[in-house]
Amino acid sequence: MKKLTFLFWLIVFFGNLTAQETLRYINVLNPVIEIAAPSKDGNSFYHFYYSFNWSSDSSLYASSLNPRIEELEFYNFGAENPFRKFDATTDSENQVEFKINSKDINSYDQVQYVVRWEISNQNGQRLSYKTQPRTLRMRFNTDIDLRVDVSSDGIYYLNDINKPRIKIKTTRDGIQVKRLKLLLQPREDATCVAEVNNDIIRVNSNVFTELEFNSLDNLKESKEYYLYGSFIDNDAKIEVSYPLPNNDNNKFKIHKKPIITIKPLIPEGKNIVIQGEFDFEKVFDATGAALEITASLQRGEYVYSKYKLVDLKNDRWRLTIPDNADIPFGTHDLLFTGVGKAGVPFQSVMFSFTKTPIKRKFIQLEVNDDTYEVKSEFSSAPKSKVYLVVDGVDIEMNKSASDPNQYSILFSLNDKTMQKISQSIKNQSDNKKTVLITTKVNGIEENSYLAKNAIVVDVNDLKGRNRSQIKEYLEEIGFEENLNALAKSISEELKKEDSDRDWDSNVWSSLIEWAPKAISLVLMLV
């Protein structure tokens, strides 16, 4: 029993002795030391190495209090809060390494950095301390200078606050905008509320380039936002990322920028519709004073013509497009651009400009003095020729002497065009067909039609027939009344010499008069 008691106390003694020998102590005056100066590798990563400043003085902080190097923090000079914090990349018993991408900390020409470390007190509570700040110079006179400036307009919007705009330029040409964003706090890892889409946007040094943000949240004029950007110089193979502008105060409020533009018309809005080929004239109101306004009539990238508007004073402008015959029918774009007074920007605005053919009010077919007459009236007087289209064949119509909107035509049996129509119908349908009749202006057919049942009396089919056979022929094609008289007139005309025949007066007029109502159009081939 005595031997066992002795062995127990021997083990306790040597255990305590071993524990005391493995304890280490931290120098209170300089607890954390930088093992080596920060270095930058070929991949633009900085390396920082730290360890605790161990001492043999047992009156200092002991390693049993679990001291730990937690973070490396970076500050702009004079700032109270760090703009970036980093956890250790590797952490061993004797050394802690921080590996940091240079673009994450090169927001300023030089930065200050501190190490935050923790240790437990006798009660087990964790206490946090920071080292004295050190300075790291990020840029030197030999560095390629890539800076981005923001115009004095700041961040603004024209109509929609959720689509704010900014104008920037750089110290070098052809710089690619990799990222440009508005944040809620002055940290690059803060919540992003708006950003510029990365569509390989490039900016230059000689002129400001306007960029538009897409909102990820509802923006407000009264709220402050922080601007951060990342830019790439592909020629120099460098990338910088920092607050804007000029690494200075990157805090902005979004404001509405005064603009001048063209108001929509009343009641047309932004849709202009014209008919036919006439001079077009409209008066437009601007939202403010402008030096000049131009309208471009175009389809896609092709511009038909540009027109300068006439200043009528009091922010009213007149647009005149003379005789638009060269403008194709259809819908086009009418783009208004301009220059505002006193440097106020002019916001371009797009209207639609639709040119349609003149509309026909009516078309009718009448029997007039035993002949056919077609009358038509249009919404306005056509400037080009008007054609009657019968079964796809064009016949020029005559303008009324009393009303330039009205046109008419009397069918003439001996007209070559009418003979052509008659021959076409006979070839297609064995003397009978439903014929479509419409009008054509400026080469455009009206898409509403008169549909008429037509028959063709072919004199060549009647040669050599007697009166009784001619009567049967007329019955076959649909005639019902006055057949004897009609057959007699045809038979007598066939007995005459060709030069003496008058089919128009002696036969056609009678056929029209006695044709059944179901046959509204009687034609002849002579």
C-alpha distance (Angstrom), angle and dihedral (degrees) to the residues before:
residue distance angle dihedral
M1 . . .
K2 3.82 . .
K3 3.82 89.5 .
L4 3.83 91.8 55.1
T5 3.83 92.1 48.8
F6 3.77 90.7 51.3
L7 3.83 93.0 50.3
F8 3.84 91.4 50.2
W9 3.81 94.5 55.5
L10 3.79 90.6 43.0
I11 3.82 90.3 57.0
V12 3.81 91.9 47.7
F13 3.80 91.9 49.9
F14 3.78 95.6 50.4
G15 3.84 90.8 42.9
N16 3.81 91.9 56.5
L17 3.76 91.0 44.9
T18 3.81 91.0 52.8
A19 3.82 91.8 48.0
Q20 3.78 92.2 51.3
E21 3.80 90.7 49.9
T22 3.90 92.6 53.5
L23 3.84 95.7 47.7
R24 3.82 115.6 105.5
Y25 3.77 128.8 -165.2
I26 3.80 132.9 -143.6
N27 3.80 123.8 -130.6
V28 3.80 103.9 -116.2
L29 3.82 95.6 -154.5
N30 3.80 94.4 52.2
P31 3.80 107.2 14.0
V32 3.86 100.2 164.2
I33 3.79 122.1 40.6
E34 3.79 131.1 -167.4
I35 3.77 105.0 -125.6
A36 3.82 94.9 -159.0
A37 3.78 138.3 3.7
P38 3.84 113.8 -90.1
S39 3.80 111.6 -87.8
K40 3.80 132.8 -164.0
D41 3.80 120.6 -142.3
G42 3.79 129.2 -150.0
N43 3.81 91.7 -91.2
S44 3.82 92.2 59.5
F45 3.82 94.5 -104.8
Y46 3.79 120.5 138.5
H47 3.82 119.3 -142.0
F48 3.80 122.3 -151.9
Y49 3.85 121.2 -175.1
Y50 3.81 125.1 -164.0
S51 3.78 141.0 167.4
F52 3.78 137.9 170.9
N53 3.80 116.3 -89.0
W54 3.78 98.2 -117.3
S55 3.82 121.8 -156.4
S56 3.80 137.0 -179.6
D57 3.82 92.1 -132.4
S58 3.81 104.1 117.3
S59 3.82 91.7 -160.4
L60 3.83 90.5 71.3
Y61 3.82 132.2 78.0
A62 3.78 109.0 -55.1
S63 3.79 125.3 -139.1
S64 3.80 87.4 -122.1
L65 3.82 87.0 76.5
N66 3.82 88.1 69.5
P67 3.81 101.6 -122.0
R68 3.80 113.1 -164.1
I69 3.83 135.6 -176.4
E70 3.80 103.6 -131.0
E71 3.83 113.5 174.6
L72 3.78 146.2 -1.5
E73 3.82 110.4 -135.7
F74 3.83 128.7 -162.7
Y75 3.83 125.4 -154.0
N76 3.75 137.4 -176.1
F77 3.79 110.6 -124.4
G78 3.80 110.8 -80.2
A79 3.80 93.7 8.4
E80 3.80 119.5 132.0
N81 3.78 96.2 -155.3
P82 3.80 127.3 54.0
F83 3.79 117.8 -115.1
R84 3.83 92.1 -151.1
K85 3.81 136.5 20.0
F86 3.80 127.2 -168.3
D87 3.78 134.8 -166.9
A88 3.78 119.9 -138.9
T89 3.79 117.2 -82.2
T90 3.83 93.5 -152.2
D91 3.80 128.8 11.0
S92 3.81 121.9 -168.7
E93 3.79 133.1 161.9
N94 3.78 93.8 -93.8
Q95 3.79 104.8 26.8
V96 3.82 142.5 30.4
E97 3.82 119.9 -158.7
F98 3.82 128.9 -159.9
K99 3.82 114.5 -164.5
I100 3.80 110.1 -167.7
N101 3.81 131.8 179.6
S102 3.80 108.2 -121.9
K103 3.80 92.7 -134.8
D104 3.81 88.7 62.5
I105 3.80 93.2 62.4
N106 3.83 106.5 25.6
S107 3.80 94.3 93.8
Y108 3.80 90.3 115.5
D109 3.80 138.3 36.1
Q110 3.79 89.3 -111.9
V111 3.78 132.9 4.1
Q112 3.79 138.5 -163.9
Y113 3.77 121.0 -130.3
V114 3.82 134.8 -169.7
V115 3.78 136.1 -177.7
R116 3.78 118.5 -125.3
W117 3.81 114.3 -151.5
E118 3.79 135.0 175.7
I119 3.82 137.3 -148.3
S120 3.82 134.5 175.6
N121 3.79 123.4 -116.2
Q122 3.82 125.7 -139.8
N123 3.81 89.6 -82.9
G124 3.80 93.1 53.7
Q125 3.83 95.4 -107.8
R126 3.81 115.9 141.8
L127 3.81 115.2 -121.1
S128 3.81 123.0 -162.6
Y129 3.81 126.0 -144.6
K130 3.80 136.3 173.5
T131 3.77 131.3 -147.3
Q132 3.78 124.1 -123.0
P133 3.84 110.5 -80.2
R134 3.79 119.7 -99.0
T135 3.79 126.9 -161.0
L136 3.80 126.1 -122.4
R137 3.80 118.9 -171.1
M138 3.80 110.2 -142.5
R139 3.80 100.8 -175.6
F140 3.75 134.7 37.4
N141 3.79 134.8 -171.8
T142 3.80 89.5 -98.9
D143 3.81 93.3 54.8
I144 3.78 120.7 105.0
D145 3.80 104.0 -104.9
L146 3.80 112.5 -130.0
R147 3.78 111.4 171.4
V148 3.78 132.6 159.2
D149 3.79 124.0 -146.5
V150 3.79 128.2 -160.6
S151 3.81 119.5 -144.5
S152 3.79 120.8 -113.4
D153 3.81 88.3 -104.1
G154 3.80 88.9 76.5
I155 3.79 113.3 -167.5
Y156 3.79 114.0 -22.9
Y157 3.77 143.5 156.4
L158 3.78 133.3 -143.4
N159 3.80 106.4 -156.2
D160 3.80 107.7 -20.9
I161 3.82 119.3 49.7
N162 3.80 89.1 -159.8
K163 3.81 88.4 65.1
P164 3.80 100.9 54.4
R165 3.80 121.0 175.7
I166 3.78 137.6 -146.9
K167 3.81 135.6 -173.3
I168 3.79 118.0 -142.2
K169 3.78 138.5 170.8
T170 3.79 132.6 -175.6
T171 3.79 137.9 -142.4
R172 3.81 89.9 -114.6
D173 3.81 132.8 44.8
G174 3.79 125.5 -111.3
I175 3.78 96.3 24.1
Q176 3.79 113.5 166.1
V177 3.79 118.8 -133.1
K178 3.79 103.8 -136.0
R179 3.80 96.8 172.4
L180 3.79 135.6 -3.1
K181 3.78 118.0 174.3
L182 3.80 145.7 161.3
L183 3.80 115.5 -129.2
L184 3.79 134.2 -165.6
Q185 3.83 94.5 -133.7
P186 3.83 134.1 32.4
R187 3.80 92.6 -100.2
E188 3.77 127.4 96.2
D189 3.80 91.0 -133.1
A190 3.82 92.8 52.8
T191 3.81 123.5 115.1
C192 3.81 112.0 -68.0
V193 3.82 115.4 -136.6
A194 3.82 100.2 174.9
E195 3.79 136.4 10.8
V196 3.77 141.7 179.0
N197 3.78 111.9 -113.4
N198 3.77 111.5 -115.4
D199 3.79 104.1 -122.3
I200 3.81 94.5 150.3
I201 3.80 91.7 -83.8
R202 3.81 113.2 -173.8
V203 3.79 125.8 -163.1
N204 3.80 132.3 -166.7
S205 3.77 139.4 -147.4
N206 3.80 100.9 -121.6
V207 3.80 99.7 57.6
F208 3.80 138.8 26.3
T209 3.80 115.3 -108.1
E210 3.80 117.8 -147.6
L211 3.80 115.7 -135.3
E212 3.79 128.9 -175.1
F213 3.80 125.2 -140.9
N214 3.78 124.3 -142.5
S215 3.77 110.4 -139.1
L216 3.79 120.1 -126.7
D217 3.80 91.1 -174.8
N218 3.81 138.9 20.5
L219 3.79 105.2 -76.6
K220 3.81 124.0 -148.8
E221 3.78 133.1 -155.0
S222 3.81 93.4 -138.2
K223 3.81 94.8 54.2
E224 3.81 126.6 88.7
Y225 3.80 120.7 -128.8
Y226 3.79 133.2 -172.8
L227 3.80 122.8 -130.6
Y228 3.80 121.3 -141.3
G229 3.77 129.3 171.3
S230 3.79 142.7 -179.1
F231 3.81 120.2 -153.3
I232 3.78 134.9 -175.6
D233 3.80 129.5 -150.0
N234 3.80 101.0 -161.6
D235 3.82 93.5 -173.5
A236 3.80 94.2 54.0
K237 3.81 92.1 33.6
I238 3.79 93.6 -130.5
E239 3.78 132.4 130.5
V240 3.78 126.0 -162.7
S241 3.76 129.4 -170.2
Y242 3.77 123.1 -173.6
P243 3.80 147.7 126.1
L244 3.80 115.7 -72.0
P245 2.94 142.2 -92.5
N246 3.81 108.6 37.5
N247 3.80 92.9 -38.4
D248 3.77 86.5 -72.9
N249 3.78 130.4 110.3
N250 3.78 102.9 -19.3
K251 3.81 94.8 -179.8
F252 3.81 115.8 117.7
K253 3.76 141.7 175.5
I254 3.78 116.7 -151.0
H255 3.79 112.6 -122.0
K256 3.79 134.9 -174.8
K257 3.77 111.9 -108.8
P258 3.83 119.0 -144.4
I259 3.79 111.4 -114.1
I260 3.76 138.9 178.6
T261 3.77 121.6 -138.6
I262 3.80 142.3 147.6
K263 3.78 116.9 -84.9
P264 3.80 120.6 -131.0
L265 3.77 114.5 -99.1
I266 3.77 122.6 -105.1
P267 3.00 117.8 -95.8
E268 3.81 97.8 -5.3
G269 3.79 96.9 58.5
K270 3.79 109.3 -164.6
N271 3.81 94.1 -28.8
I272 3.81 116.1 95.5
V273 3.81 118.5 -174.2
I274 3.81 123.9 -174.8
Q275 3.79 131.1 177.9
G276 3.75 126.4 -141.0
E277 3.78 131.0 -15.8
F278 3.78 106.5 -49.5
D279 3.77 138.2 126.2
F280 3.79 109.1 -80.0
E281 3.78 119.1 -146.5
K282 3.80 129.9 173.2
V283 3.79 136.1 163.6
F284 3.82 116.2 -135.3
D285 3.79 131.0 -166.3
A286 3.82 121.3 -136.1
T287 3.79 122.8 -151.1
G288 3.80 91.9 -128.2
A289 3.79 146.6 -6.5
A290 3.80 114.3 -47.8
L291 3.80 132.5 -176.0
E292 3.80 94.1 -148.4
I293 3.81 140.7 -11.0
T294 3.80 127.1 -158.5
A295 3.80 129.5 -169.1
S296 3.81 120.2 -152.6
L297 3.79 118.0 -160.9
Q298 3.78 107.2 -153.4
R299 3.76 148.0 145.6
G300 3.77 111.7 -140.6
E301 3.79 107.4 -43.4
Y302 3.82 94.0 -23.8
V303 3.81 111.4 99.9
Y304 3.81 116.0 -156.2
S305 3.77 94.6 -170.8
K306 3.81 145.4 -32.7
Y307 3.79 124.4 -128.0
K308 3.80 128.8 -165.3
L309 3.77 113.5 -139.4
V310 3.80 119.8 -130.1
D311 3.80 116.2 -119.9
L312 3.82 108.4 -124.4
K313 3.85 91.5 179.0
N314 3.81 127.0 -116.7
D315 3.83 89.9 67.7
R316 3.82 93.0 -62.4
W317 3.79 120.9 130.4
R318 3.81 132.2 -174.5
L319 3.79 123.5 -142.5
T320 3.81 119.1 -160.6
I321 3.80 123.2 -174.5
P322 3.82 106.1 -174.2
D323 3.81 119.4 -141.0
N324 3.78 101.4 -25.5
A325 3.82 95.9 -152.1
D326 3.82 90.4 125.9
I327 3.80 92.2 56.5
P328 3.82 111.7 92.0
F329 3.77 120.4 -127.5
G330 3.78 112.9 -97.5
T331 3.79 138.4 62.0
H332 3.80 120.8 -45.3
D333 3.81 137.7 171.5
L334 3.80 122.2 -100.6
L335 3.81 106.5 -161.6
F336 3.81 118.8 -166.7
T337 3.81 117.8 -157.4
G338 3.77 129.7 167.1
V339 3.78 152.1 150.0
G340 3.79 120.8 -99.5
K341 3.77 125.4 -144.0
A342 3.82 122.9 -106.5
G343 3.80 91.3 18.8
V344 3.81 94.5 -64.3
P345 3.82 106.7 149.3
F346 3.78 121.5 -116.6
Q347 3.78 113.4 -134.6
S348 3.77 111.2 -144.0
V349 3.78 114.8 -128.2
M350 3.80 131.0 -164.5
F351 3.80 125.0 -140.4
S352 3.79 125.9 -176.5
F353 3.80 115.3 -119.7
T354 3.79 115.4 -162.1
K355 3.79 122.3 -172.1
T356 3.79 114.9 -163.8
P357 3.80 131.7 178.7
I358 3.79 117.6 -99.3
K359 3.79 109.6 -82.5
R360 3.78 120.7 -121.3
K361 3.79 115.0 -131.0
F362 3.80 96.7 -161.8
I363 3.79 145.4 -21.5
Q364 3.82 125.7 -158.8
L365 3.79 138.7 175.6
E366 3.81 116.6 -140.9
V367 3.80 135.8 -179.7
N368 3.78 105.8 -126.8
D369 3.82 120.9 179.4
D370 3.78 90.0 -20.4
T371 3.81 91.7 -52.7
Y372 3.79 133.1 95.2
E373 3.78 122.8 -102.6
V374 3.82 126.5 -175.3
K375 3.80 117.7 -158.6
S376 3.77 127.2 -170.7
E377 3.80 136.9 176.0
F378 3.84 128.5 -161.0
S379 3.79 134.1 -154.8
S380 3.81 90.0 -114.1
A381 3.76 136.4 3.9
P382 3.83 111.4 -77.4
K383 3.80 115.3 -128.2
S384 3.79 93.9 -155.3
K385 3.80 132.0 53.5
V386 3.80 118.8 -68.2
Y387 3.78 120.2 -139.6
L388 3.78 133.1 -163.2
V389 3.80 109.3 -138.8
V390 3.81 114.6 -151.6
D391 3.79 115.4 -179.6
G392 3.83 90.2 -25.7
V393 3.82 95.4 -47.9
D394 3.82 119.2 116.8
I395 3.82 122.4 -134.4
E396 3.79 119.0 -178.7
M397 3.81 113.4 -121.2
N398 3.80 128.3 -144.9
K399 3.80 124.0 -117.3
S400 3.80 116.8 -124.5
A401 3.79 114.7 -110.2
S402 3.81 91.4 -141.9
D403 3.82 100.9 42.3
P404 3.86 123.1 29.0
N405 3.80 89.9 -158.8
Q406 3.83 92.4 62.8
Y407 3.80 128.3 78.4
S408 3.79 132.5 178.4
I409 3.80 143.2 172.4
L410 3.82 135.1 -161.9
F411 3.78 115.2 -144.1
S412 3.77 112.7 -118.8
L413 3.77 114.4 -160.4
N414 3.80 93.7 -151.2
D415 3.79 93.8 50.3
K416 3.80 109.8 117.8
T417 3.78 91.0 -134.6
M418 3.80 91.9 56.2
Q419 3.80 90.3 49.2
K420 3.80 88.5 51.0
I421 3.83 91.1 52.6
S422 3.81 91.2 47.8
Q423 3.79 92.3 50.1
S424 3.81 91.2 48.2
I425 3.82 92.7 52.1
K426 3.80 92.7 47.3
N427 3.80 92.4 49.5
Q428 3.79 92.9 50.4
S429 3.78 104.1 41.0
D430 3.79 115.3 15.3
N431 3.82 94.9 -100.1
K432 3.84 96.8 -46.4
K433 3.82 131.1 85.7
T434 3.79 144.3 140.7
V435 3.80 103.5 -112.5
L436 3.83 124.3 -153.8
I437 3.80 116.1 -142.4
T438 3.80 124.7 -167.9
T439 3.82 142.4 137.6
K440 3.80 133.9 -102.4
V441 3.82 126.9 -150.1
N442 3.81 124.9 175.7
G443 3.76 88.8 -2.6
I444 3.83 92.1 -59.8
E445 3.81 119.3 117.8
E446 3.78 117.6 -141.3
N447 3.79 106.7 -115.0
S448 3.81 95.5 -137.5
Y449 3.80 118.2 81.4
L450 3.75 146.9 -167.9
A451 3.79 108.5 -126.5
K452 3.83 112.2 -153.8
N453 3.80 131.6 177.2
A454 3.81 105.6 -126.0
I455 3.80 133.5 -169.8
V456 3.77 128.8 -169.8
V457 3.80 121.3 -143.3
D458 3.81 105.0 -155.0
V459 3.79 111.4 -157.2
N460 3.80 89.4 -161.4
D461 3.81 89.1 63.7
L462 3.83 90.5 55.2
K463 3.79 99.7 50.7
G464 3.81 111.4 115.9
R465 3.80 93.8 17.3
N466 3.78 122.7 120.9
R467 3.78 123.9 -131.1
S468 3.83 93.3 -92.2
Q469 3.80 92.0 52.3
I470 3.82 91.1 47.7
K471 3.83 88.6 52.8
E472 3.82 90.2 52.9
Y473 3.80 89.8 49.9
L474 3.80 91.3 53.9
E475 3.80 91.0 48.9
E476 3.79 90.6 51.2
I477 3.81 93.2 55.5
G478 3.82 93.0 47.9
F479 3.82 110.3 -88.5
E480 3.81 115.2 140.4
E481 3.84 110.2 166.7
N482 3.81 134.8 61.7
L483 3.79 89.9 4.4
N484 3.81 95.5 155.1
A485 3.80 93.5 53.6
L486 3.82 92.2 45.4
A487 3.80 92.4 48.5
K488 3.82 90.6 48.0
S489 3.83 93.7 51.9
I490 3.81 91.2 50.0
S491 3.81 92.8 46.3
E492 3.82 92.6 49.8
E493 3.81 92.3 48.2
L494 3.79 90.9 51.6
K495 3.86 89.9 55.5
K496 3.82 90.9 60.6
E497 3.76 126.7 86.6
D498 3.81 113.6 -95.4
S499 3.77 92.5 -110.2
D500 3.80 91.9 53.9
R501 3.78 97.8 49.1
D502 3.82 119.5 109.6
W503 3.79 105.3 -173.6
D504 3.78 92.4 165.5
S505 3.82 98.0 60.8
N506 3.78 101.9 24.6
V507 3.82 102.0 40.9
W508 3.83 117.0 5.9
S509 3.79 95.8 55.6
S510 3.82 90.0 51.9
L511 3.79 92.8 47.9
I512 3.84 89.1 52.5
E513 3.81 91.3 47.8
W514 3.81 95.6 51.0
A515 3.78 100.4 34.4
P516 3.83 113.1 121.6
K517 3.79 117.3 -105.9
A518 3.79 90.6 -109.5
I519 3.80 88.6 64.2
S520 3.79 104.5 62.9
L521 3.78 97.9 167.5
V522 3.83 124.3 45.9
L523 3.79 117.6 -173.8
M524 3.80 132.1 178.6
L525 3.75 136.3 -150.0
V526 3.81 108.5 -149.2
